[in-house]
Amino acid sequence: MPETRQVAQIIVEDHIAELQREASALRAERARDELATPRRTASGSRQRVGLWLVTIGKAIAGSPAEPAGDPGSSVVRAA
């Protein structure tokens, strides 16, 4: 039995070492990709937030092309 335990321990240690090598390779790849992609500027982030806010505002208020008649006309009701 002790021999089986030793073999299992060797297999587990080998598997852990392989996972650590794989994780190291993935970290290196991620770091390389981060260096290759341009950084977003603060103004780009503000622009995205601004566009998001405009989209939300349009969704709440409705688009200007909608008729001004019934305020609930843009709401789809179940039959």
N, C-alpha and C positions, 0 to 999 in steps of 0.2 A: 503493500500500500504506500509506503513512503516514496517509492519510486514514481508512482502515479501522481502524487502530490507535487513532486519536483518537476515532472514533465509539464503539468498544468501551470505551475508557477513560471516556468520558462516561456510557455506559450503566451501567458498573460503579459509578462514583461516585454516580450517581443511585440505584442500587439500594441501595448502602450507606447513603446518607442516608435513604432510606425505611425501611430496617431500624432505623436509629438512632431515627427518629421513633416507629416502632412500639414499640420497646423502652422508650422514655421514657413512652409512653402506658400500657404495661403496668405499669411501675414505679409510676406515679401511681395507677393503678387498684388495685394491690396495697396500696399505702400507705393508700388510702382505705378499703379493706376491712378492713385491720388495725385502723384506728381505730374502725370501726363494730362490730367483734366484741369482746365482753368478754374480758378477760384471764383465764386460768385461775389460780386461786390455788394455792399450794403444797399446801394441804389437799386440793384436788381431785385433784391429781396423786398424792398419797399414797393417796387413796381408790381411784383407778384401779389403782394398783400393788397395793393390798391386795386388791381384788376379783380381780385377775389371779392373785395368789398363792393365794387361796382356790379359784379354779377349777382351777388346776394341782394343788393338794392333793387336791381331790375326784377329779380324773382319775386321780391316782396311787393313792389309797386306795380309790376306789370310793365309791359313795353309800351312806348308811346303810340304804337300802331293799333292798340286795342281800342275798341269803341268805348266812349265815356259813359254809355248808358247805364246798364245794371252793374254795380260794382262787383257782384258775384258772378258775372258772366264768364269769367275766366276759370271758374271752378267747375270741374266736371262732376256731375251728380249721378249717382247710381239710379238706374231706372226702376 
